[in-house]
Amino acid sequence: MSYLPCGTYFESYADDQKWWRTNFIKGKMLVMIILLAAAPYLVDSQWMSVFYTINYYILAALGVQLLIGYCGQITLGHAAFVAVGGYTSAMMVLFIPWPEFMVDAGLVYPISIVCAGFAAALWSVLFGLPSARVKGFYLIMTTMAAQWITVPLVITQYVSQIGGRGQSFSLPPGLIKIGPWTIDSDEKIYYFSIILVLLCFIVMGNLLRSKVGRAWIAIRDNDIAAETMGVNIVGYKLLAFFVAGFFAGIAGAFWISALFFVSPEHYEWFYSLLWVGIILIGGVGSIQGIVFGSVFVVMVFKLLEMSVLGLSDILMTSYPELGWVTTKLIFFKESAFGLAIIFFLIYEPNGLSYRYWQLKNYFNLWPFSYTGK
């Protein structure tokens, strides 16, 4: 069935579970893939860093969405697991004496990405163990403990000192390779991020359509009822922490290819809050919401940065005595993020994905669409 004029109707369960259900959706996805592939040729090169930053936030927020949006496990320490992934990948690339043929074949970095995912997943499960006994506020404190134990203590005081390099690990140019493909430009970083996002979305989407995903949603909606129906609450909660940590490790391993170094300052607690804010803005319990929220946050930050820099140039040129104003405006970026969270919680609590869903329904039901009044 290629056209659904009166809403959503499918003749089989297989049709209902398809990724691309109609020819119209297939056309939209094809256009999106073409635009993503052609983006480096359509915009100025300075925007490439903005695009792959959006993809990084998507990868990092994916695990937050899984825990909060689909399993009901609140987390405020996700940056710790991203940090574990980043440092695991960097240390494997820098310190392990790999055979020459593996280095030449470009296998070192891909292997480090997988290992980073598993290391972050196991670390996440360790701090997810209290979820078997606590929930709500107490789980928030547990995940916050993961942040303070991991980054300021374990990474800053011990892991960062390995090799006598201080607190940051620098990765020499040409070290980040995937097969014959050396990731050494913004365009290559962008394409690499797109591939990772698509792969993680496929894994996440298929998990949510499976028995595991249905168990997570049952726990989120009512864990007591889910346990009564035979769902292993503890097992599925820990599995959620494992998968969320794996996605975080992938995000951390990717980010070192964009920065060419890794440092504890990239994983401060602000980022844990930022990724929770992304799913609140985009929509809790929606994969599309991760994309909308990441685009919104990164673009707002970029536009504010451009505005501050433009204002700074004007003030320093025409009114040098007012140059101190620009130093005050720099801090407005974080304030704007907080204001955006408040605005969405009050006026759009279901997030941007809900507004997108309403827009789709309006066009899908046309000419029988209605406003609900």
Secondary structure, DSSP 8 states (H G I E B T S, - for coil): ----TTS---SSHHHHT-SS-SHHHHHHHHHHHHHHHHHHHHS-GGGHHHHHHHHHHHHHHHHHIIIIIIT----S-HHHHHHHHHHHHHHHHHHS---HHHHHTT-HHHHHHHHHHHHHHHHHHHHHGGGGT--THHHHHHHHHHHHIIIIIIIIIIGGGGGG-TT-EE--TT--EETTEE--SHHHHHHHHHHHHHHHHHHHHHHHTSHHHHHHHHHHH-HHHHHHTT--HHHHHHHHHHHHHHHHHHHHHHHHHHHSEE-GGGG-HHHHHHHHHHHHHH-TT-HHHHHHHHHHHHHHHHHHHHHHHHHHHHHHHH-GGGTHHHHHHTTHHHHHHHHHHHHHHHH-TTHHHHHHHHHHHHHHSTTS-----
